[in-house]
Structures are given as C-alpha cells and as structure tokens.
Amino acid sequence: MGTISRRSFLTVSAAASGSSVLGLARAAEVIPGFDQTKTDYDAANVWKPFSDRKVRVGIVGHGVCRFGLEFGLQHHPNVELVAVSDLFPDRCADMAREAECPKTYPSLEEMVKDDSIEAIYCATDAPAHAKHAILCMEHGKHVATAVPAFRGDIEDAERLLECCRKNKGLVYAMFETSCFHDELFAMERLYAAGVFGRIVYSEGEYCHPHSLGAPSLDSYKDWRKKGCPMWYPTHATAYYVGVTHKSLLDVSCQGTPLFDEEQRIPNAIGNIFKSEVGLFRTAEGGLSRMIVCSSQGEYLEAGRIRGEYGGFNKTFVGDRVGSKRYYEAIKGGLQIKKYALPPGVLPGGHGGSHGYLGDDFIDAILRGRKPRVDVIDALNMTVPGYYAHLSAMKDGETMKIPQYSLE
C-alpha cells in the first residue's frame, strides 16, 4: 500500500469534499483503499450534460469511513442535496458542515418521510444495507447502498429482490468500487464486444491487511467483529460478475485460521477464519478463484480473466482470433477507457471509482436505465460469499448457489 502524509491527505480530501477541513477522526488515519486515487480516463471526451434536471438526494452515513460524502453526490451538477443524516448527532453535524447542507435528519427512518427527496444513498452499517434499501423503495425513493448488498442474513437477499420486483420503476444500485477500476471497466467492455469469448478462468482478490494485535476498524454495533471474510466478497466476485453480468453456480471453499491454535477464539457467529479462498463454477462452465484475505502484503482489490481467445491482466493479451477481435473492436470505436466525470466530481479512492459510482447512480435515474450494479449483479456478487463460508465450515464441501432473476 502506498503511503501518504497527513498534510497531503488533508489537502487532497479537502479538495474532494469542497470543504476546508476534514474530520479529525478521519485525518488521523488513512483507511486502505481511500488513498488509491490513481486512475485513467479519456480526457478528450468531455462530459456533456444529459439533462438540466436536478435529482433531489438525501445521504445517510458519516461513520468511521465518512463514506456518505465520498462519492461526490453533493457536488454533482444534476443533484440537489436536500438533507443528510447520521444516528450520532456529532457526526450528523460534521456531515452537514462538510456537505454544506443545513437540513439534517436524526435517522434514515425520519429521512424517508420527506416527500421532496427522490433518491437516497445509504452508507450505513453493512448488516442493514438490504433493510435500508427496502425501506427507501417502500417510500418511493431510488436507492443506492454501499457494499455488500446484505451481510449475514440470507433471507435479506430474497426480501431485497422481491422489493425490486415490486418497484421496477425505481433504481436500486450497489456501489461496488471494483466495477470502476480501470482494468475491470475495460474487461467489461471487451467481454460485451465478444473479444474474449467465454471466460475459462477468472480470479478476484480482496486483500485487506490488518496487523496482528492492532484494534480492528470501529463499526456500528461491532458488526465487523460478527462475521467472516466471505461475507464481504464483492471486491473479489466483481471480477467475474461485474465483467460478464453472469452468475456463479457453486463453490468449494477453504478457510485459514490463525496458526496458533490457542488464539483461535470463535467470534460471535462461531467463525475462526481470517482468510477464505473459494473455487467457483461459473454460469459459462468456467472456474473462478475468489479470495478474501487479511494477511500481510499490499492492499488489493484486483483480478484477472482468461477467455477462449484472450485474457486481461492489466492489459489485453490474445491469440490470433482474440487479437483480431480486439483491434476490430477498438477500430470500430469501442471505448475501454473510462469517460470524463462532471465538473466538480472527482474520481476519488478505491482506484478512482467513487465519483463514477455516484455519477452512474444519478445518470441511471435521469435516463431510466439500469445502473452499473443492479440488484441482480449485487446479489450475484454477494450471495456466493455466504455459501462459500458455509462450504469452508464444512471443510470445502461443494455448495449450490441460488440463482436470481427479476422475472
């Protein structure tokens, strides 16, 4: 992981937020991923407004990651930020100052009653994502949530899907950062153009190193301490699902606990694994290796694919057929670099993905289209991790993964 000084971090973050100062809790430590702002895009293709309409937006969540304001919604030219909210009054006040938004609500439950708000971004605790998305849609709001789509309760998957079926006129989006990494963006475009053929093998890696003995990141009601690695799988599974928009069918997974057996103390759900590695069968008949790992090394949200005619690992490599398809696609105008963002919206962290996810959500509302990660992709990225952990608890027994459809 690259390093960044406290002074330079404050400078960059202040520019991104439009505020002259950032909360002291955030300034004290740069959370891995937030410092990964390097990205590439087609600067020659200037952003052009699709509409002059402003979507009236509410944002909820200003916790440890200050994630509510990280996606540039408050700076988007097609957004009117109506209100912000956090359960903790001091955080809510700080959020309002940073966003320059005077209207606040003490909770999402109060915000959804505001009929003037059209769309809400929920940067809330992971176990509440599905519940909060459902609450927003039941009140007629478009909704986006941070990842994962749900955490821990598999019944949330069906509840969320059923709510989206009943509210097809509303946009549901999950802000999976990997989907706007430069490499994955290119992979998706090339796959859709038929350049790779079917994907024979793919890998996704979410590695979040955490020093032994150091306190874990804080979390609302300690939710981070009550799960397992594969309950937070989307930064890895995106490297198949986010490329192909297809699903994973089954999984065999193994977990790695601490090597010192005396330190293998089960957590609140009985989990002892610090890392989990799953081998998945894909809808195309290929294989995917997905890992969620907390051992030492660089921070990673990364992946690669190998298809019938070509593969992608930071760049495209193909055989004669694949190379011909690639060059014909590029010559035909296929754009594999990200597009320019609206003025005032910065790419942000996690590989320059934050601003793109916020912009995609607003654009999907304005155009009445599917967002980059809709409910089916969201479930297909999240649910496999639930069954991967069940497999790890049964020493790698193969587990079938439910398949989802809006029909």
N, C-alpha and C positions, 0 to 999 in steps of 0.2 A: 504494500500500500504506500502510495506517495505521501510525503509529509507536507504540511502547510503551516506557516506561522500563525500565531493568534492574530497578529496585526493584519496580515494579508487576508486571513479568513474573514475578519470583520469587514474589511474593505469590500471584498467580493460579495459577501452576504448582504451588506447594506445596499449595494447597487442592485442586487437581485430583488430585494424586498421593497425598494423605494423608500427605505427608512434609514435614518442616520445612525441608528444603533440597534444592535440585536440583543435579545435577552441574555443575561449573564449566564444562565444555566446552559444555554446552547453554546455560548462563546467559550466556555471552559473546556469543551472537548468537541472535536470534530468526529462525528459518528461515521464509521466507514461507509463508503458509498456516496455520501454527500459531497466529498471532495473530488469525486470523479466527474469533472465537468468538461473534459476534452471531448469534442465531437466534430463531425464534418457534415457539411450540408451544401446544397447548390446555391451559393450566394448570388449567382447571376439570375436565379429565378425568384424575383422579388415577390413577397407576399402581396396578394391582391384581395381586398375585402369582398366577400360573397354577398354580404348584406350589411345595412347600416343599423339593423335591429340590435338592441342590447338585451341579452338574456339576464333576467333578474335572479341573482345567485345568492345562496347562503353557504357559509363554510363552517364546519364543525370540527374542532380538534386542534389543540395547541399544547400537546404534551411534550414528552422528552424530545421527540424529533421535530417539534414545531411543524408538523407535516401539512397542516391545513393550508398554509400560505406558501408552500414550496413549489406549487405547480403553476404559479403565475396567473391564476384566475382573476385576482384583484387588479391586474394590470392589463387584462385583455381588452382590446378596443370594442369587442362585442359583448362585454359584460358590465352590468351594473351591480356592484357588490351591495346587497341590501343589508345583510346582518352577519355577524359572526357569533360563535358560541363555544364555550368550554365549561365543563362541570365545576372547575375550580375558579372562583372569582378573580384571583390574581392573574391567572393565565388568560382568562377571558379579557380582562382589562388590557393586558400586554398585547394580546392578539388584535384588539380593537385599535390600539395605538399604532401598531406596526402596519396594519392594513388601512389605516386612516378611515375607519368605518365606525361611526358613532353609535350605531344601533347594535345592541347585543341581546342575546337570549341566554338564560341560565342552563339550557339543555336543548338537545335536539327535539325532545318531546314538545317543548314550547315553540321552537322554531317552525316545525311543520304546520302549526296552526296559522301561520302568516300566509294568507291567500295571495299576497303580492309576490311571493317567492316562487319562481318557476323550477329551479334546479338547485340541488344541494350536493356538495361534496363532503363526504363523511370520512374524516381522517381520525377515526375513533379506534378503540381497542379492537384487536383482531377478532376475538370471540363474538363481538357484537356486529360485525360487518353485515351479515345477512339480515339480522333482525332490523338493523337501522335502514338498510336498503328497502326492505319490505315496508317499514313504517313510512318512509318518504313516498314510495309509489302509491301506497294506500291513501295518501293525502294528495295525490295527483302531481307529484314532483318527479322530474327527471332526477336521476341519482348516479353519482359515481362514488366508489369506495376505494380505499387503499387495499393492498393485498394482505392475506388471501381472501377469497370470496366468503369463506367461513372458516372456523377453526374449532375442531373438536367434535361438534355435534353433526353427524352425517345427515340427520333429518333436516338440517338447515338447507342442504342442497335442494331437496325436493320442495321445501317451502319457498325458497327463492325462485326456483324455476316456475312453480305454479303462479306466483305473483307476477312474474314477467309474462307468462301466457295470458293472464287476465288483463294486463296493461301494455299491450303491444304498441300503443301509441306513445309510450314513454321510453326514453333512452335509459338503459342500465349500462354502466361501464365500470370495469375494474382497472385501476391504474397500475398495470404490470410494467415496471420500468424496463425490463429486458426487451420488450417489443419495440422500443425506440432506441435501442443500441444500434450503432451504425451497421454492424455486421448482420444482426437479425433483420433489420429493415431491408437490407439488400437481399438476404436469403429469401424473405417472403416474396419480394417482387420477382426474383428469378424463378422461384418454385412455381408461382402462379403463371409465369410465362412458359412453363414446361421445360425449362433449361436443364434441370437436374433429372427429370424423370421421377420415378418413385424413390422415396428415401429408404435406402437399405439399412443405414445405421446413423444414429444421431446421439449426441451427448449434451447434457446440460449440467452445469456445475454452479452451485451456490455455496461459497465457502466464506464464512464469517468468523475469522479467528478471534478467539477470546482467551486471554491469558489465564492460566490456571491460578486460582486463588483470588483473582480480581472480582469485584462485585459485578453482577450482570446488569445490563441496562434496566433502568427502572421501568415499571409498567403498571397500568391501572389494574388494581386488584391482583397484582403479581401474575398477570396472565402469561408472561413469558416463562415463568417457572412451572407451569402446569401443562406442559405439552411434550412434544418430541420433535426431532428435526424435520421429519417428513410432513408435519402439519403446516409447514411454511415452505412449500415446494415450488412456488410459481416462478421464481427467478431461474430455476433449472428447467422445469417442464415446458416453459415458454419456448425453449429451443427445439421443440418438436411441434407442440400445439400452435404456438404463435407463428411458426413458419408455414405449416400446412393447413391449419384450421381443421385438422382431423384429431382423432382421439387415441388414447392409449387403452388397450383392451384388457391386459392382465399384467401381473407383476410378481416377481420374486425378489425379496429384499433382505438384506442383512444389516445388522446394526453393530456398532463398535462402542462398547462402554469404556470407562476408564480402565487402564491396565491394572492399576492397584485395586484388587478385589475389595479391600477394606473401605475404599472410597465409593463403591458402587451403591449409593443410597438411592432407592427408588423415590421419584418425585411424587407429586400429588396424584398423578394418574398411573403410577407404577412403572414409569419409564426410567431406564438406566442408560439408554443410548445417547451418546454425544454426537455421533455421526451416523448417517444411514445411506446406503447405496442400493438403488433399485435397478433391476433389469426388466424393462417393459416390452411387451409385444405391441406393435402399433397397428392402426387400422389398415395400413397398407401391407402388412405382413412383415415389416422390418422390425428392427430392435432399437431400443433407446436405453442408454445408461444414464440415469439421473442421480446426482448426489447432493446431499445437504450435509455440510461438514463444518465443524467448529475447531478443527485442529489448526496448528500454526502454519503460517505461509501468507501469501498475498490474499487480499480480499478479492473475491471473484463473483461476478455474475457473467458467466461465459458459456459458450457452447460451439458446436461444430456439426456439420452434417456431411454424409457421403451418400450420393444417389447413384442411379443407374448410369448416368452419363457425366456426372461431375459432382464436385463437393465444394464446401466452403469452410475454410478455417482462416479467418482474417482476410482472405482473398479467394477468388474463384480459381479452381483448377479442374479441367475436364479432359475427356478423351476427344477424339476427332468429332464425334457426333455432338458431344456436350459443348465443345468449343465453338462449333459452327452455330449451334443454337444460341449460345451466349452472344456472339458477335452480331448475329442477325437481330437479336432482341435489342441490343444496345443501338445498333444502326437504325432500327425501327423506332427509336425514341423512348425505349424503356428507361425510366429514371430510377437508379438504385441508390442515389444519394438522397438524404432527407431534404425536404423542402424548407424554405425560409419561414421563420416564425413571424407573427405580427409584431409591429414596433412596440417596444416596451416589455415583451415577453422573452425572457432568457431561457436557453435550453436547461440550465440548472444541473443538478447532480445525477448520480447513477447513470453515467455515460451520456449525459446531455439529454435525458429523457423527460424530465419533469415538465418543462414548458410544452413539449409536444403532446403529452397526455392531456394536459389542461386544454390546449387548443383543439385537440381531436374531439374531446367531450362537447365543447361549445359548437364546433362545426357540425357534429352529428345531430345536435339539437336543431340547428338552423336549417340543415338540409334534409332532416327527417330520414337519416340513414343509420346503419349500424355503426357503432364506434369500433375502434381498433380491437378492443377486447370486450365482446358482448357476453351475455350470460352463459352461452354455450361454451365459448372458449374459456371463460372464467371457471366454470365447473370442470371442464376437461383439463385445466391446469391444476386445480385444487384437489379434486376428489381422488385422483390417483395417489396422492401422498397419504391420504387417510388409509387406503388399502395397503400401501407399501409398508406402513408401520405395523398394521395387523400381520402382514407377512413376516416382518422382522421378529415380531413377538412369537411367531410360530416357526422360527429357525429357517425362514426362506420358503415356506410353503407358498405355492402359486395361488394368488387370489384374483378372482374375476373383478373387473372394474365396471360399474354401471355406466350405461350409455345414455346420453341426453339429447332431447330434441324439443323444439318449441311447438311442434305439431301435436 
